Amino acid sequence: MRPTREPSPSPRSRRSSRSRAAVLLSLPLMVAGVAAPSAVAQGHPERVVLPATLPAWAAPSADRGELAEAAPVTVRVYFAGRDRSGLQALARAVSDPRSRSYGHYLTPSQVQQRFAPTPAQERSVHDWLTSAGFRIVATTPHFLSVQGDAKAVRQAFGIQLHSYRKDGRTYRAPAAAATVPAAVASAVLAVTGLDDAPHMASPASAGTASAPTGAVTTTGTGHSRRDLLPPPEAAFANSGPFSAYFGATPATGTPAAYGKVQPYALRGYTGTQLRHAYGVDGTRLTGAGVTVAIVDAYDSPTIGADSAAYAAAHGDPAYRPGQLSHVDAKNWTDTEDPSATSPNGCGASGWYGEQSLDVEAVHGVAPGADILYAGAASCQDPDLSDALDRIVDGRLADIVSNSWGEPESGSDPAADPVYDDIFLRGAAEGIGFYAATGDDGDYKAKTGVRETGMPASLPWVTAVGGTSLATDKNGDYRFETGWGTDTAKLAKDGKSWVKLPGTFTGGAGGGTSGRVDEPFYQYGVVPSKLARATAKGSGLLRHRVVPDVAAVADSATGFLVGQTQTWPDHTVRYGEYRIGGTSLATPVIAAIQALAQQAQGGLPLGFANPALYARYGTPAFHDVTDTPLGAGTLLAMVRKDFHNSADATDGIDTTLRTMGHDSSLSAVTGFDDVTGVGTPTAQYLASYYLPGFPGFGSPHGVTGAPQR
């Protein structure tokens, strides 16, 4: 998912006892676990089936025959470690506000001692793979990377590899579900790489020469290949006019729509404005003492200068030396733009805007927090999971923002347990993970089916949805709708809008997962019609619904971001533009969580969902609906965009953008599949205050009830 700009501290093992806010409610007991080998292969009792190794697209109708035995194959085999059920139970206990173990986190070394694979397990997996003909090319605490051929795959996993047609190209995939010997099954968590179709995340942002150098500290060796990264991407800029706040400037001269001339879109919020709108002003909270990690692909060569210039331009505190640091992959891969000849290309320069948005939004909302940027080697799942592993293994952050993902149908189910394992170990250490739900609503317009995104739909991550945020002339919160945009073009004669409300062009991801069970914290909150109970044996199976929480995302309200870009005159220089997407909502929520952690004395929030759902239905959240001004009132904004995305040379396009029109998804009273439990109010932060903390009591902006 790409930012939507379109013209579109040391670990703590225990937490002190203290009274909690009255909003903390009892949570029913149910743990959503990770997939693991469990079924005996039919007719082969000595082998166990690995789940999720047979892609849905590897159908007989697409089969092009068996792969040659000598065809090269590289796979990763992930270790299950010891006591999977024990790790799940621990993660639940330390995350549940009603548990006596709440907040009693482990250190990384304690997690390793209790749950890492034993030397015997590692040896058994190693010997099994090498005896099948694989060669070990990399060994980590979490997996073995091995190379071999199709014959070795058949020997190790009991399957043949075939060629299949998919999206006009040919890929390999197993012809049947992979199996492993029963003797090693308990040591194997997952196997990835048996199919070679692209499994690529994209930034969840929509919209879409130098400045003073920022204070940046670099660790790791990622910069050794910085010269191989492409230059800044082609420039994007917004055309005015703009509204200073929602409804401030009517688009006089454009046709009326829905009973009146609609206002111009905003220039884009700044961190200061978002702090005010979400009730942070007056609390004295800055996120000091908290580390927020941002995981994206690659690392913009100009991020230090850009973030420093942006802070200076918009009144954010200057970065302290070392406040923005980096821990990058050793090498960059798949940096080219995707094409017919490079289907795995990630378009590295396209990630620079995502990184700029994430860093500047976190610093704007939580200016005292440390920011650790973790650059993945590429946008591929294995590289992104490696970046997350680095954070968990070293307990490098308290909060991790992930503004990327992919639709369930395009993601690799075999990677689900890999991500789940990372999030579980992180929960045990008191690390909270936040993931964007995407910018394509229910995805039907993009993929042809209604679905949710990954990894946001996994049970041990907080899924962040999006809204359209309206403030008044004082910058105070006025209302939000769910983010959902239909776009209608201005007719050539300028006298009407073409086919109102227009075509769906973007909105907050959400809905019901097709492959993740309902997690414990959603019981009693998520309506049955959303959980979509399906028959399973003698009972019913309910499914995970996303998002969990939301914040501003609409690219017509959006955030003003600063970034070095390549302009039409071939200069490379800093510029600012409005950007949106759940890529914006995710770092905003991560920053607010940093403020909440500071409010409760710096003690980590850990996996946040049980505490978020415990506050559901209280003044801690705005209950967002698509009709804040009453049923039948359709809200919209007029946008002016440069046709060439950079300047007026090729003309300006005028469009009408709706608010609260998110495909089949709707923001309604109560929990919904666009905004989850809602968006945070000042009371949300107040619920974390410890007695005696400066600002405890009645932070500026508290109204005593959710605002709509």
Secondary structure, DSSP 8 states (H G I E B T S, - for coil): ---EE-------S--------TT---------------EEETTEEEEEE-TT-S-TT--GGGEEEE--TT-EEEEEEEE--S-HHHHHHHHHHHH-TTSTTTT----HHHHHHHHS--HHHHHHHHHHHHHTT-EEEEE-SSEEEEEEEHHHHHHHHS--EEEEEETTEEEEEESS--EEEHHHHTTEEEEE-SS-S--B-EE--EE--------EEEEESGGGGGGGS----B-----S--BSSTTSSB-TTS--BTTB--BB-BS-B-HHHHHHHTT-TTS----TT-EEEEEEES--TTHHHHHHHHHHHTT-----TTSEEEEE-SS----S---SS-TT---TTHHHHHHHHHHHHHHHHSTTSEEEEEEESSSBHHHHHHHHHHHHHHT--SEEEE-EEEEGGGS-GGGHHHHHHHHHHHHHHT-EEEEE--SBTTSHHHHSS---EETTTSTTSEEEEEEEEEE-TTS-EEEEEE-EEEEEEB-TTSSSBTTTT-EEEEE---EEEEEEE--GGGTTTS-HHHHT-EEETTEEE-EEEE-SEEEE--TTT-EEEEEEEE-TTS-EEEEEEEEBSHHHHHHHHHHHHHHHHHHTTT----S-HHHHHHTTTSTTEE---S-TT-TT--EEEEEEEETTSS-GGG-EEEEEEEES-BTTB---SSSBTTTBT-EE-HHHHHTT--TTSTT-S--TT--SS---
